Amino acid sequence: MKEAAPALEGPAPDRSTRRSATFRLLLEFALLFGGTMLAKQWLTNTASASYPNLLWLPITVLTLQKGLAWGLACAVIASGLQYAGGLPPELMSEDIYSYIGRIAAEPIAWICFALVFGHIRSRQIAHAAELEAQLAERNQQCGAVASLCDDLRRRIEVLEREIAAAGQLSNADMAQAVIELNHAGWDDFAQRLTRFVVLITGCPEFTIHLLRADGLAPALQPTDDHRPAAHNPILRGDALFKAIVRERRVLSTRRAGDTAILAGRGVMAGPLVDGNCQEGVIGMFAIGGASLDDCPEDIERRFSMALSELSRLADRLGLTARWDAAAGAAVNGRGTTPGAKVEPAGAAADEPVPAPAVEPGRQVVLQ
């Protein structure tokens, strides 16, 4: 019985709409004909001159507004109201045919008017409805075209990034990006980290989560990344936390099981491993996008290289995340002027933060 309730409630709005439309139409008929009959009665009692039959008013209005069917209905109703009090008396000079012609003249004129002008109005209403249907169809087509244009624009941007990453990536570029990242200061660390990730993976959308007591907390991401999922922490009970921290797996949407675990939080994700940490895993690195098909063909190898380099920057990532949180708390809690520059104690803003140096002889080679 509970499952049948929604089925019974479905058509209710349509029935209610039809009932309200019918009620409004009946009310319109009643007001027009009621007002016309009152005006006709008043003119009969006060005016002595002849005047046109006032029942033409509702017939004309409703025929030109509603069309043929309602015009004929108005003509029938007006004919009934015209002789509701009885037929007029026959004159002494009239025969039966003249009498019938006199009493039937106005009802026949009303019906003819409803047939002619009601048919014209009905064709106009049908044509307007057809135009509205065509307009709705065109709007749907325009929406589909706009959606395709947006998709093509995103696709072009992805292809441009892929071409740029595939055509311009060299050992010198990679070495320069690594050196700049390791020597980045407080102000440009996030910018150089973004450049490094985009250069290696070709994906501008990425997130870095760091291990905390309650799970993986978001630490760094591009400033133009507005994905809601990127701001959410990954709790310890989440399947993604288990796969990254406990099983140390690299997840990819090319595998059906990994797609369910990622649940729209990226197309690839992997653990950031620190040998000096007791748990080993200190965070998670994930790249986003519409699909892995938009990424370079060797994205798995590029992703592994990015994981390796970011794992070496674990201390700096954690320090930067803590400092951003502290700066935000200072701005919100202690009334620091919005937009003011907050510097770490004992260090100038433009002074580079100590970072692990690149080992002698270590080469970053992209084969």
Disulfide bonds with the S-S distance in Angstrom:
none
